[in-house]
Amino acid sequence: MLRLVGLGLRGGLVVVGVDRVREAARRGKVLLAIVAPDAARNSLDKVVPLLDARGVWRISGPGAVALGGAVGRESTAVVGVLDRDLAEGIREIVESKVGGTH
């Protein structure tokens, strides 16, 4: 999954961080969000309710450091996927491993 996220970043198919994901979600662009379960509560409180209200698929991903590493950051709370095919591919990988969508 993290490899796909990294490829998506290079292709401009993902947005990284609470502010960018919130902005894209408000515009109806986020199709799937990968949320770090160990992210700061304040960060999660800013983005999770919006994702849920917009009906965005939400996956509990790896920790913030691992998720950030996939997108060239020290850490990140959330990554938003903007491309339908990429979102489906990530969702299928996660569901086949753990059934971890919300």
Biopython code that builds the backbone (N, CA, C, O; Angstrom):
import numpy as np
from Bio.PDB.StructureBuilder import StructureBuilder

atoms = [
    (1, "MET", "N", (0.822, -1.194, 0.000)),
    (1, "MET", "CA", (0.000, 0.000, 0.000)),
    (1, "MET", "C", (0.869, 1.262, 0.000)),
    (1, "MET", "O", (0.604, 2.195, -0.759)),
    (2, "LEU", "N", (1.894, 1.295, 0.839)),
    (2, "LEU", "CA", (2.734, 2.491, 0.921)),
    (2, "LEU", "C", (3.445, 2.777, -0.396)),
    (2, "LEU", "O", (3.655, 3.937, -0.751)),
    (3, "ARG", "N", (3.812, 1.737, -1.113)),
    (3, "ARG", "CA", (4.456, 1.935, -2.414)),
    (3, "ARG", "C", (3.493, 2.626, -3.380)),
    (3, "ARG", "O", (3.885, 3.528, -4.120)),
    (4, "LEU", "N", (2.226, 2.195, -3.365)),
    (4, "LEU", "CA", (1.222, 2.831, -4.224)),
    (4, "LEU", "C", (1.019, 4.295, -3.847)),
    (4, "LEU", "O", (0.860, 5.151, -4.717)),
    (5, "VAL", "N", (1.025, 4.577, -2.550)),
    (5, "VAL", "CA", (0.874, 5.961, -2.093)),
    (5, "VAL", "C", (2.031, 6.809, -2.618)),
    (5, "VAL", "O", (1.821, 7.922, -3.101)),
    (6, "GLY", "N", (3.248, 6.282, -2.524)),
    (6, "GLY", "CA", (4.411, 7.006, -3.033)),
    (6, "GLY", "C", (4.327, 7.257, -4.530)),
    (6, "GLY", "O", (4.647, 8.348, -5.002)),
    (7, "LEU", "N", (3.895, 6.246, -5.274)),
    (7, "LEU", "CA", (3.718, 6.419, -6.718)),
    (7, "LEU", "C", (2.635, 7.456, -7.010)),
    (7, "LEU", "O", (2.764, 8.270, -7.924)),
    (8, "GLY", "N", (1.569, 7.408, -6.219)),
    (8, "GLY", "CA", (0.488, 8.378, -6.384)),
    (8, "GLY", "C", (0.957, 9.801, -6.150)),
    (8, "GLY", "O", (0.531, 10.723, -6.845)),
    (9, "LEU", "N", (1.831, 9.981, -5.174)),
    (9, "LEU", "CA", (2.370, 11.312, -4.903)),
    (9, "LEU", "C", (3.160, 11.818, -6.107)),
    (9, "LEU", "O", (2.994, 12.960, -6.536)),
    (10, "ARG", "N", (4.010, 10.968, -6.638)),
    (10, "ARG", "CA", (4.816, 11.373, -7.794)),
    (10, "ARG", "C", (3.947, 11.683, -9.005)),
    (10, "ARG", "O", (4.310, 12.505, -9.846)),
    (11, "GLY", "N", (2.800, 11.020, -9.088)),
    (11, "GLY", "CA", (1.889, 11.254, -10.207)),
    (11, "GLY", "C", (0.868, 12.350, -9.960)),
    (11, "GLY", "O", (0.017, 12.610, -10.811)),
    (12, "GLY", "N", (0.944, 13.000, -8.795)),
    (12, "GLY", "CA", (-0.013, 14.058, -8.480)),
    (12, "GLY", "C", (-1.409, 13.543, -8.177)),
    (12, "GLY", "O", (-2.395, 14.262, -8.341)),
    (13, "LEU", "N", (-1.488, 12.289, -7.732)),
    (13, "LEU", "CA", (-2.783, 11.656, -7.492)),
    (13, "LEU", "C", (-3.163, 11.606, -6.023)),
    (13, "LEU", "O", (-4.226, 11.093, -5.674)),
    (14, "VAL", "N", (-2.303, 12.135, -5.156)),
    (14, "VAL", "CA", (-2.601, 12.183, -3.728)),
    (14, "VAL", "C", (-2.260, 13.565, -3.176)),
    (14, "VAL", "O", (-1.450, 14.298, -3.742)),
    (15, "VAL", "N", (-2.898, 13.898, -2.062)),
    (15, "VAL", "CA", (-2.558, 15.103, -1.310)),
    (15, "VAL", "C", (-2.157, 14.666, 0.090)),
    (15, "VAL", "O", (-2.641, 13.654, 0.598)),
    (16, "VAL", "N", (-1.273, 15.434, 0.706)),
    (16, "VAL", "CA", (-0.668, 15.038, 1.968)),
    (16, "VAL", "C", (-0.912, 16.091, 3.038)),
    (16, "VAL", "O", (-0.758, 17.289, 2.799)),
    (17, "GLY", "N", (-1.294, 15.625, 4.220)),
    (17, "GLY", "CA", (-1.443, 16.506, 5.368)),
    (17, "GLY", "C", (-2.878, 16.941, 5.597)),
    (17, "GLY", "O", (-3.702, 16.948, 4.683)),
    (18, "VAL", "N", (-3.154, 17.301, 6.831)),
    (18, "VAL", "CA", (-4.510, 17.644, 7.253)),
    (18, "VAL", "C", (-5.091, 18.779, 6.414)),
    (18, "VAL", "O", (-6.209, 18.659, 5.912)),
    (19, "ASP", "N", (-4.361, 19.867, 6.255)),
    (19, "ASP", "CA", (-4.907, 21.030, 5.546)),
    (19, "ASP", "C", (-5.209, 20.733, 4.082)),
    (19, "ASP", "O", (-6.271, 21.096, 3.577)),
    (20, "ARG", "N", (-4.282, 20.078, 3.408)),
    (20, "ARG", "CA", (-4.498, 19.779, 1.979)),
    (20, "ARG", "C", (-5.604, 18.748, 1.785)),
    (20, "ARG", "O", (-6.380, 18.843, 0.834)),
    (21, "VAL", "N", (-5.680, 17.765, 2.680)),
    (21, "VAL", "CA", (-6.750, 16.764, 2.573)),
    (21, "VAL", "C", (-8.099, 17.416, 2.855)),
    (21, "VAL", "O", (-9.078, 17.132, 2.164)),
    (22, "ARG", "N", (-8.161, 18.282, 3.857)),
    (22, "ARG", "CA", (-9.422, 18.981, 4.151)),
    (22, "ARG", "C", (-9.872, 19.823, 2.956)),
    (22, "ARG", "O", (-11.044, 19.806, 2.582)),
    (23, "GLU", "N", (-8.937, 20.551, 2.367)),
    (23, "GLU", "CA", (-9.258, 21.400, 1.215)),
    (23, "GLU", "C", (-9.790, 20.557, 0.052)),
    (23, "GLU", "O", (-10.803, 20.901, -0.558)),
    (24, "ALA", "N", (-9.111, 19.467, -0.244)),
    (24, "ALA", "CA", (-9.540, 18.597, -1.347)),
    (24, "ALA", "C", (-10.867, 17.908, -1.027)),
    (24, "ALA", "O", (-11.697, 17.723, -1.917)),
    (25, "ALA", "N", (-11.072, 17.530, 0.224)),
    (25, "ALA", "CA", (-12.333, 16.883, 0.617)),
    (25, "ALA", "C", (-13.500, 17.857, 0.479)),
    (25, "ALA", "O", (-14.581, 17.472, 0.034)),
    (26, "ARG", "N", (-13.289, 19.096, 0.853)),
    (26, "ARG", "CA", (-14.346, 20.106, 0.707)),
    (26, "ARG", "C", (-14.749, 20.295, -0.756)),
    (26, "ARG", "O", (-15.906, 20.592, -1.054)),
    (27, "ARG", "N", (-13.789, 20.120, -1.660)),
    (27, "ARG", "CA", (-14.064, 20.246, -3.094)),
    (27, "ARG", "C", (-14.590, 18.947, -3.697)),
    (27, "ARG", "O", (-14.875, 18.888, -4.894)),
    (28, "GLY", "N", (-14.720, 17.903, -2.870)),
    (28, "GLY", "CA", (-15.234, 16.626, -3.353)),
    (28, "GLY", "C", (-14.232, 15.823, -4.155)),
    (28, "GLY", "O", (-14.623, 14.971, -4.952)),
    (29, "LYS", "N", (-12.949, 16.077, -3.961)),
    (29, "LYS", "CA", (-11.904, 15.421, -4.754)),
    (29, "LYS", "C", (-11.328, 14.166, -4.102)),
    (29, "LYS", "O", (-10.790, 13.308, -4.802)),
    (30, "VAL", "N", (-11.428, 14.038, -2.783)),
    (30, "VAL", "CA", (-10.815, 12.900, -2.086)),
    (30, "VAL", "C", (-11.735, 11.685, -2.182)),
    (30, "VAL", "O", (-12.902, 11.738, -1.795)),
    (31, "LEU", "N", (-11.187, 10.599, -2.703)),
    (31, "LEU", "CA", (-11.951, 9.363, -2.860)),
    (31, "LEU", "C", (-11.645, 8.355, -1.767)),
    (31, "LEU", "O", (-12.475, 7.504, -1.448)),
    (32, "LEU", "N", (-10.454, 8.450, -1.194)),
    (32, "LEU", "CA", (-10.031, 7.556, -0.128)),
    (32, "LEU", "C", (-9.032, 8.308, 0.727)),
    (32, "LEU", "O", (-8.212, 9.068, 0.212)),
    (33, "ALA", "N", (-9.098, 8.097, 2.030)),
    (33, "ALA", "CA", (-8.133, 8.722, 2.930)),
    (33, "ALA", "C", (-7.466, 7.642, 3.763)),
    (33, "ALA", "O", (-8.125, 6.730, 4.262)),
    (34, "ILE", "N", (-6.172, 7.752, 3.904)),
    (34, "ILE", "CA", (-5.404, 6.857, 4.764)),
    (34, "ILE", "C", (-5.017, 7.680, 5.980)),
    (34, "ILE", "O", (-4.309, 8.681, 5.871)),
    (35, "VAL", "N", (-5.491, 7.244, 7.136)),
    (35, "VAL", "CA", (-5.326, 8.005, 8.371)),
    (35, "VAL", "C", (-4.384, 7.251, 9.305)),
    (35, "VAL", "O", (-4.580, 6.063, 9.562)),
    (36, "ALA", "N", (-3.373, 7.933, 9.807)),
    (36, "ALA", "CA", (-2.440, 7.331, 10.763)),
    (36, "ALA", "C", (-3.126, 7.233, 12.124)),
    (36, "ALA", "O", (-3.548, 8.251, 12.674)),
    (37, "PRO", "N", (-3.244, 6.029, 12.673)),
    (37, "PRO", "CA", (-3.951, 5.874, 13.948)),
    (37, "PRO", "C", (-3.247, 6.543, 15.121)),
    (37, "PRO", "O", (-3.877, 6.822, 16.141)),
    (38, "ASP", "N", (-1.953, 6.803, 14.991)),
    (38, "ASP", "CA", (-1.209, 7.430, 16.081)),
    (38, "ASP", "C", (-1.028, 8.937, 15.887)),
    (38, "ASP", "O", (-0.235, 9.565, 16.587)),
    (39, "ALA", "N", (-1.755, 9.504, 14.949)),
    (39, "ALA", "CA", (-1.678, 10.953, 14.727)),
    (39, "ALA", "C", (-2.251, 11.695, 15.930)),
    (39, "ALA", "O", (-3.031, 11.141, 16.705)),
    (40, "ALA", "N", (-1.857, 12.937, 16.072)),
    (40, "ALA", "CA", (-2.348, 13.757, 17.181)),
    (40, "ALA", "C", (-3.871, 13.865, 17.122)),
    (40, "ALA", "O", (-4.453, 14.030, 16.050)),
    (41, "ARG", "N", (-4.493, 13.772, 18.268)),
    (41, "ARG", "CA", (-5.956, 13.836, 18.355)),
    (41, "ARG", "C", (-6.475, 15.108, 17.693)),
    (41, "ARG", "O", (-7.488, 15.071, 16.995)),
    (42, "ASN", "N", (-5.797, 16.228, 17.902)),
    (42, "ASN", "CA", (-6.216, 17.492, 17.304)),
    (42, "ASN", "C", (-6.256, 17.396, 15.774)),
    (42, "ASN", "O", (-7.190, 17.885, 15.139)),
    (43, "SER", "N", (-5.243, 16.768, 15.197)),
    (43, "SER", "CA", (-5.211, 16.596, 13.738)),
    (43, "SER", "C", (-6.362, 15.725, 13.269)),
    (43, "SER", "O", (-7.040, 16.054, 12.296)),
    (44, "LEU", "N", (-6.582, 14.620, 13.958)),
    (44, "LEU", "CA", (-7.671, 13.717, 13.579)),
    (44, "LEU", "C", (-9.022, 14.406, 13.708)),
    (44, "LEU", "O", (-9.898, 14.228, 12.862)),
    (45, "ASP", "N", (-9.189, 15.195, 14.768)),
    (45, "ASP", "CA", (-10.461, 15.899, 14.975)),
    (45, "ASP", "C", (-10.737, 16.914, 13.865)),
    (45, "ASP", "O", (-11.895, 17.229, 13.588)),
    (46, "LYS", "N", (-9.687, 17.424, 13.232)),
    (46, "LYS", "CA", (-9.860, 18.391, 12.146)),
    (46, "LYS", "C", (-10.281, 17.741, 10.836)),
    (46, "LYS", "O", (-10.959, 18.367, 10.022)),
    (47, "VAL", "N", (-9.883, 16.490, 10.629)),
    (47, "VAL", "CA", (-10.087, 15.899, 9.308)),
    (47, "VAL", "C", (-11.090, 14.749, 9.283)),
    (47, "VAL", "O", (-11.850, 14.635, 8.322)),
    (48, "VAL", "N", (-11.119, 13.902, 10.292)),
    (48, "VAL", "CA", (-11.981, 12.712, 10.256)),
    (48, "VAL", "C", (-13.464, 13.061, 10.144)),
    (48, "VAL", "O", (-14.154, 12.454, 9.325)),
    (49, "PRO", "N", (-13.991, 14.008, 10.923)),
    (49, "PRO", "CA", (-15.419, 14.326, 10.770)),
    (49, "PRO", "C", (-15.783, 14.810, 9.360)),
    (49, "PRO", "O", (-16.855, 14.480, 8.853)),
    (50, "LEU", "N", (-14.908, 15.580, 8.735)),
    (50, "LEU", "CA", (-15.160, 16.050, 7.374)),
    (50, "LEU", "C", (-15.158, 14.879, 6.392)),
    (50, "LEU", "O", (-16.026, 14.791, 5.523)),
    (51, "LEU", "N", (-14.192, 13.991, 6.532)),
    (51, "LEU", "CA", (-14.141, 12.817, 5.655)),
    (51, "LEU", "C", (-15.410, 11.988, 5.797)),
    (51, "LEU", "O", (-15.994, 11.556, 4.802)),
    (52, "ASP", "N", (-15.831, 11.770, 7.029)),
    (52, "ASP", "CA", (-17.045, 10.986, 7.270)),
    (52, "ASP", "C", (-18.275, 11.685, 6.701)),
    (52, "ASP", "O", (-19.132, 11.043, 6.094)),
    (53, "ALA", "N", (-18.363, 12.995, 6.895)),
    (53, "ALA", "CA", (-19.513, 13.752, 6.388)),
    (53, "ALA", "C", (-19.579, 13.713, 4.863)),
    (53, "ALA", "O", (-20.665, 13.742, 4.284)),
    (54, "ARG", "N", (-18.427, 13.648, 4.222)),
    (54, "ARG", "CA", (-18.365, 13.611, 2.757)),
    (54, "ARG", "C", (-18.464, 12.191, 2.200)),
    (54, "ARG", "O", (-18.477, 11.997, 0.985)),
    (55, "GLY", "N", (-18.533, 11.199, 3.091)),
    (55, "GLY", "CA", (-18.639, 9.809, 2.643)),
    (55, "GLY", "C", (-17.364, 9.268, 2.020)),
    (55, "GLY", "O", (-17.414, 8.388, 1.160)),
    (56, "VAL", "N", (-16.225, 9.787, 2.448)),
    (56, "VAL", "CA", (-14.934, 9.349, 1.911)),
    (56, "VAL", "C", (-14.542, 8.023, 2.556)),
    (56, "VAL", "O", (-14.629, 7.867, 3.774)),
    (57, "TRP", "N", (-14.108, 7.070, 1.732)),
    (57, "TRP", "CA", (-13.560, 5.828, 2.282)),
    (57, "TRP", "C", (-12.398, 6.214, 3.168)),
    (57, "TRP", "O", (-11.542, 7.010, 2.781)),
    (58, "ARG", "N", (-12.376, 5.645, 4.359)),
    (58, "ARG", "CA", (-11.308, 5.972, 5.312)),
    (58, "ARG", "C", (-10.659, 4.685, 5.772)),
    (58, "ARG", "O", (-11.328, 3.789, 6.285)),
    (59, "ILE", "N", (-9.363, 4.599, 5.588)),
    (59, "ILE", "CA", (-8.591, 3.429, 5.984)),
    (59, "ILE", "C", (-7.674, 3.820, 7.128)),
    (59, "ILE", "O", (-6.996, 4.846, 7.074)),
    (60, "SER", "N", (-7.661, 2.999, 8.156)),
    (60, "SER", "CA", (-6.695, 3.176, 9.228)),
    (60, "SER", "C", (-5.378, 2.616, 8.721)),
    (60, "SER", "O", (-5.227, 1.408, 8.539)),
    (61, "GLY", "N", (-4.439, 3.503, 8.498)),
    (61, "GLY", "CA", (-3.187, 3.109, 7.868)),
    (61, "GLY", "C", (-2.099, 2.795, 8.866)),
    (61, "GLY", "O", (-2.363, 2.541, 10.041)),
    (62, "PRO", "N", (-0.876, 2.816, 8.383)),
    (62, "PRO", "CA", (0.274, 2.628, 9.265)),
    (62, "PRO", "C", (0.463, 3.879, 10.120)),
    (62, "PRO", "O", (-0.271, 4.855, 9.970)),
    (63, "GLY", "N", (1.426, 3.849, 10.996)),
    (63, "GLY", "CA", (1.703, 4.998, 11.838)),
    (63, "GLY", "C", (2.107, 6.229, 11.042)),
    (63, "GLY", "O", (2.442, 6.142, 9.861)),
    (64, "ALA", "N", (2.070, 7.366, 11.704)),
    (64, "ALA", "CA", (2.350, 8.647, 11.054)),
    (64, "ALA", "C", (3.753, 8.706, 10.458)),
    (64, "ALA", "O", (3.950, 9.323, 9.411)),
    (65, "VAL", "N", (4.727, 8.078, 11.107)),
    (65, "VAL", "CA", (6.099, 8.099, 10.591)),
    (65, "VAL", "C", (6.194, 7.267, 9.314)),
    (65, "VAL", "O", (6.802, 7.705, 8.338)),
    (66, "ALA", "N", (5.601, 6.071, 9.310)),
    (66, "ALA", "CA", (5.637, 5.217, 8.112)),
    (66, "ALA", "C", (4.864, 5.859, 6.965)),
    (66, "ALA", "O", (5.321, 5.851, 5.822)),
    (67, "LEU", "N", (3.697, 6.413, 7.270)),
    (67, "LEU", "CA", (2.890, 7.062, 6.240)),
    (67, "LEU", "C", (3.632, 8.275, 5.677)),
    (67, "LEU", "O", (3.651, 8.493, 4.466)),
    (68, "GLY", "N", (4.234, 9.052, 6.554)),
    (68, "GLY", "CA", (5.017, 10.198, 6.107)),
    (68, "GLY", "C", (6.204, 9.785, 5.255)),
    (68, "GLY", "O", (6.517, 10.436, 4.258)),
    (69, "GLY", "N", (6.862, 8.705, 5.647)),
    (69, "GLY", "CA", (8.001, 8.213, 4.879)),
    (69, "GLY", "C", (7.639, 7.868, 3.446)),
    (69, "GLY", "O", (8.451, 8.039, 2.537)),
    (70, "ALA", "N", (6.420, 7.383, 3.241)),
    (70, "ALA", "CA", (5.965, 7.016, 1.894)),
    (70, "ALA", "C", (5.787, 8.232, 0.997)),
    (70, "ALA", "O", (5.793, 8.117, -0.229)),
    (71, "VAL", "N", (5.627, 9.402, 1.619)),
    (71, "VAL", "CA", (5.391, 10.627, 0.842)),
    (71, "VAL", "C", (6.493, 11.670, 1.058)),
    (71, "VAL", "O", (6.301, 12.858, 0.801)),
    (72, "GLY", "N", (7.644, 11.202, 1.533)),
    (72, "GLY", "CA", (8.800, 12.078, 1.655)),
    (72, "GLY", "C", (8.757, 13.063, 2.803)),
    (72, "GLY", "O", (9.391, 14.117, 2.746)),
    (73, "ARG", "N", (8.012, 12.728, 3.844)),
    (73, "ARG", "CA", (7.948, 13.589, 5.031)),
    (73, "ARG", "C", (8.399, 12.809, 6.254)),
    (73, "ARG", "O", (8.462, 11.580, 6.246)),
    (74, "GLU", "N", (8.711, 13.559, 7.306)),
    (74, "GLU", "CA", (9.066, 12.899, 8.564)),
    (74, "GLU", "C", (7.871, 12.123, 9.099)),
    (74, "GLU", "O", (8.013, 10.993, 9.567)),
    (75, "SER", "N", (6.698, 12.731, 9.027)),
    (75, "SER", "CA", (5.459, 12.060, 9.434)),
    (75, "SER", "C", (4.282, 12.825, 8.841)),
    (75, "SER", "O", (4.410, 13.985, 8.450)),
    (76, "THR", "N", (3.137, 12.157, 8.783)),
    (76, "THR", "CA", (1.907, 12.824, 8.371)),
    (76, "THR", "C", (0.722, 12.097, 8.976)),
    (76, "THR", "O", (0.751, 10.880, 9.159)),
    (77, "ALA", "N", (-0.318, 12.853, 9.282)),
    (77, "ALA", "CA", (-1.522, 12.285, 9.886)),
    (77, "ALA", "C", (-2.433, 11.638, 8.861)),
    (77, "ALA", "O", (-3.129, 10.668, 9.164)),
    (78, "VAL", "N", (-2.430, 12.176, 7.639)),
    (78, "VAL", "CA", (-3.403, 11.705, 6.649)),
    (78, "VAL", "C", (-2.902, 11.954, 5.231)),
    (78, "VAL", "O", (-2.201, 12.926, 4.946)),
    (79, "VAL", "N", (-3.294, 11.030, 4.358)),
    (79, "VAL", "CA", (-3.045, 11.169, 2.923)),
    (79, "VAL", "C", (-4.381, 10.979, 2.227)),
    (79, "VAL", "O", (-5.116, 10.040, 2.531)),
    (80, "GLY", "N", (-4.695, 11.860, 1.300)),
    (80, "GLY", "CA", (-5.929, 11.744, 0.531)),
    (80, "GLY", "C", (-5.633, 11.308, -0.889)),
    (80, "GLY", "O", (-4.747, 11.858, -1.544)),
    (81, "VAL", "N", (-6.377, 10.316, -1.366)),
    (81, "VAL", "CA", (-6.191, 9.797, -2.721)),
    (81, "VAL", "C", (-7.253, 10.424, -3.624)),
    (81, "VAL", "O", (-8.442, 10.390, -3.309)),
    (82, "LEU", "N", (-6.819, 10.994, -4.741)),
    (82, "LEU", "CA", (-7.698, 11.730, -5.644)),
    (82, "LEU", "C", (-8.097, 10.937, -6.885)),
    (82, "LEU", "O", (-9.037, 11.314, -7.585)),
    (83, "ASP", "N", (-7.405, 9.865, -7.155)),
    (83, "ASP", "CA", (-7.625, 9.077, -8.368)),
    (83, "ASP", "C", (-8.431, 7.815, -8.050)),
    (83, "ASP", "O", (-8.102, 7.085, -7.114)),
    (84, "ARG", "N", (-9.478, 7.564, -8.823)),
    (84, "ARG", "CA", (-10.367, 6.427, -8.566)),
    (84, "ARG", "C", (-9.643, 5.081, -8.660)),
    (84, "ARG", "O", (-9.815, 4.227, -7.790)),
    (85, "ASP", "N", (-8.844, 4.884, -9.695)),
    (85, "ASP", "CA", (-8.148, 3.605, -9.853)),
    (85, "ASP", "C", (-7.155, 3.364, -8.719)),
    (85, "ASP", "O", (-7.059, 2.251, -8.203)),
    (86, "LEU", "N", (-6.428, 4.391, -8.335)),
    (86, "LEU", "CA", (-5.486, 4.259, -7.231)),
    (86, "LEU", "C", (-6.228, 3.973, -5.932)),
    (86, "LEU", "O", (-5.802, 3.125, -5.148)),
    (87, "ALA", "N", (-7.329, 4.668, -5.700)),
    (87, "ALA", "CA", (-8.127, 4.440, -4.492)),
    (87, "ALA", "C", (-8.637, 3.003, -4.439)),
    (87, "ALA", "O", (-8.567, 2.356, -3.395)),
    (88, "GLU", "N", (-9.144, 2.511, -5.551)),
    (88, "GLU", "CA", (-9.643, 1.126, -5.606)),
    (88, "GLU", "C", (-8.514, 0.132, -5.355)),
    (88, "GLU", "O", (-8.696, -0.845, -4.630)),
    (89, "GLY", "N", (-7.352, 0.377, -5.950)),
    (89, "GLY", "CA", (-6.218, -0.516, -5.758)),
    (89, "GLY", "C", (-5.776, -0.582, -4.309)),
    (89, "GLY", "O", (-5.512, -1.667, -3.791)),
    (90, "ILE", "N", (-5.693, 0.558, -3.652)),
    (90, "ILE", "CA", (-5.301, 0.593, -2.242)),
    (90, "ILE", "C", (-6.363, -0.078, -1.389)),
    (90, "ILE", "O", (-6.043, -0.855, -0.490)),
    (91, "ARG", "N", (-7.608, 0.214, -1.665)),
    (91, "ARG", "CA", (-8.694, -0.384, -0.885)),
    (91, "ARG", "C", (-8.681, -1.910, -1.014)),
    (91, "ARG", "O", (-8.856, -2.618, -0.021)),
    (92, "GLU", "N", (-8.479, -2.411, -2.216)),
    (92, "GLU", "CA", (-8.434, -3.862, -2.421)),
    (92, "GLU", "C", (-7.280, -4.500, -1.659)),
    (92, "GLU", "O", (-7.443, -5.565, -1.065)),
    (93, "ILE", "N", (-6.120, -3.860, -1.671)),
    (93, "ILE", "CA", (-4.971, -4.391, -0.929)),
    (93, "ILE", "C", (-5.292, -4.465, 0.555)),
    (93, "ILE", "O", (-5.053, -5.489, 1.195)),
    (94, "VAL", "N", (-5.826, -3.393, 1.097)),
    (94, "VAL", "CA", (-6.121, -3.350, 2.529)),
    (94, "VAL", "C", (-7.192, -4.365, 2.894)),
    (94, "VAL", "O", (-7.052, -5.079, 3.886)),
    (95, "GLU", "N", (-8.259, -4.439, 2.107)),
    (95, "GLU", "CA", (-9.337, -5.377, 2.412)),
    (95, "GLU", "C", (-8.859, -6.819, 2.318)),
    (95, "GLU", "O", (-9.306, -7.665, 3.092)),
    (96, "SER", "N", (-7.968, -7.113, 1.394)),
    (96, "SER", "CA", (-7.483, -8.487, 1.258)),
    (96, "SER", "C", (-6.601, -8.886, 2.438)),
    (96, "SER", "O", (-6.484, -10.070, 2.756)),
    (97, "LYS", "N", (-5.982, -7.903, 3.083)),
    (97, "LYS", "CA", (-5.100, -8.197, 4.216)),
    (97, "LYS", "C", (-5.827, -8.197, 5.549)),
    (97, "LYS", "O", (-5.659, -9.111, 6.356)),
    (98, "VAL", "N", (-6.651, -7.151, 5.784)),
    (98, "VAL", "CA", (-7.230, -7.012, 7.122)),
    (98, "VAL", "C", (-8.688, -6.599, 7.149)),
    (98, "VAL", "O", (-9.287, -6.564, 8.224)),
    (99, "GLY", "N", (-9.271, -6.290, 6.027)),
    (99, "GLY", "CA", (-10.655, -5.796, 6.047)),
    (99, "GLY", "C", (-10.767, -4.475, 6.766)),
    (99, "GLY", "O", (-11.726, -4.258, 7.506)),
    (100, "GLY", "N", (-9.788, -3.562, 6.565)),
    (100, "GLY", "CA", (-9.670, -2.374, 7.391)),
    (100, "GLY", "C", (-10.252, -1.087, 6.879)),
    (100, "GLY", "O", (-9.659, -0.036, 7.120)),
    (101, "THR", "N", (-11.389, -1.091, 6.180)),
    (101, "THR", "CA", (-11.973, 0.184, 5.774)),
    (101, "THR", "C", (-13.063, 0.585, 6.738)),
    (101, "THR", "O", (-13.642, -0.251, 7.432)),
    (102, "HIS", "N", (-13.336, 1.881, 6.773)),
    (102, "HIS", "CA", (-14.407, 2.433, 7.631)),
    (102, "HIS", "C", (-15.428, 3.094, 6.748)),
    (102, "HIS", "O", (-16.420, 3.629, 7.244)),
]
sb = StructureBuilder()
sb.init_structure("model")
sb.init_model(0)
sb.init_chain("A")
sb.init_seg("    ")
for serial, (resi, resn, name, xyz) in enumerate(atoms, 1):
    if name == "N":
        sb.init_residue(resn, " ", resi, " ")
    sb.init_atom(name, np.array(xyz, "f"), 0.0, 1.0, " ", f" {name:<3s}", serial, name[0])
structure = sb.get_structure()
